[in-house]
């Protein structure tokens, strides 16, 4: 320790351990062994990247913290690779390199001494001299070392520009070794390509590397970002005036510069302008192409004759009722007639109205006529439920279309259509324009399409309102099932869902010993949270014998606030899966993950074949390999620590994220603090996710607001207008 100027102290030493490091902020708490000192000293400060075993020079002031004692509050920390055997062993064994834990670190340093780093970099073949290291592990160590060096450079680059380093691994995986050069050339690529990096972060880097504030490149990036954000909110396009207004608010530059940048983007076909009902709109090209493809393919289906083998429909209807022993309702009989007389049909209706019975009767007829059919749904849970209810295999749409992880997109298309005669898609309210486009491209020239869904549920998370627009356009026959069947009418979940959908408050006068729907009134948000935690941990498992982690799902109207997913996930994790010092955990991207945690995939990952909304459980955490293994249904998926931004805790998820899924038990917190999200279709969707028990906890006033609020936020889309036109074939 030494003093280096007025009020400045300096410390040099070996990092014994990294007590804490936040990749978002770079804040670190380090325990350092200084020369001539037997005790470890504490250094706190900000640094881009840090590992045990490195040698640091830190400059700052010594302070005495009331709780943690003497520590150096560093203004600057410079770290250099280790040069001593002790430092190298700690460095290699810190978990920074996959394939090397403390045991192998000790063996390697003991065998190769101070030359170990040079051997890993330039003569890695020699590593095979160590017992347990063969060609595969040796290559893995060499590649991990090279990758870590590039990631470290990215972290230092980001940190030097005042930006969080937590996305460094994602940036490396996207751009490879040329990452820094790519970002320097166009920092705005980050907000387009890297999940979790927004426009403001990219803009911050751009200003630091010299991109002028009023430049056309910045204006163009702002326009692109505005349209991308609109698509994330469900829009396929934006009216031109709204696009310019929103871009101006984002960029804080003159509208004339935005207009010039927009004209350039339109001239180069980076963006496309359309005029509908005298309103000029701007599209991202891929979304306009998707809408046009849907309109063209749907019109072709709607205006062509069916290709079923000869079927005497009236005899088939008599036969199938006798075969199944089920007397079909008049609506169901008329529905089967409609399906067998058209190439494309839409079947819609709420819970308990006989959609499954109708589909089963239809499948019975198709099997008898040896018609090849396939069943699919947007999510794994929905596909599994469809398979169980029909006794026929059902796939997710992504698996049906055969994801192409190497090139993106799907392998099934016009050149290689699906091998089927009839495709039945369930939960179609979830299907956005991009996915529907791919479905229609993969349908064979003589194929039939049956879309099944509840149009009163929330629209898709992705852009567009496909099911709603198709129904409104009247381009294809729509079968509306409305009669609630006697068996379903015994469920208060189903009857109350229909009451809410009709603008009525749920019926609460049922016998609590037999009911499957409850409203527990609590006015204070803190009491709502306390009641939820008690229900999940004790009351429901004890009374109904449900598993708290696997069977009970909390569904929230929104992410933010004390009743949002963020806060409730932390409370529920602490209640259901508290920390265990004997078990490893990993903290990344604002979450601490522990073995046993319920997690949700938050984006499509075609390489791993897991998709937005898939729910799983953490099986194992390996600090040495820096991996987390998650069990999704019957598949185990491995994530690197740097990929954990794709996962969130899922003890509580939003109602939007629950679409396409059903859970044995659903709990819904509801309060006026969620006012902005309280809509009828939101609460209706949440209630219909519960299979055996639904409990709403909160304020009756808030529930009433939601039930009365029938406002549907229209999405900017051109699909309905395109469907109403005769598109040239």
Helices and strands as residue ranges (DSSP letters): E 2-3, E 9-21, E 27-34, E 41-46, E 55-65, E 69-80, H 85-92, H 102-112, G 113-115, H 116-122, G 124-129, H 135-160, H 168-175, G 176-178, H 179-185, H 189-193, H 199-208, H 216-232, E 237-239, H 240-251, H 255-267, E 271-276, E 279-284, H 285-302, H 313-324, H 330-340, E 344-349, H 355-368, E 373-377, H 380-390, E 394-396, H 397-400, E 422-426, G 428-430, H 433-442, E 448-453, H 466-473, E 477-481, H 486-489, H 492-501, E 517-521, H 525-534, I 535-539, H 540-544, E 552-556, H 565-576, E 585-588, E 591-594, E 598-601, E 615-622, E 627-632, E 635-640, G 641-646, E 647-649, E 652-654, G 656-658, E 663-670, G 672-677, H 680-687, E 690-698, H 700-708, H 719-724
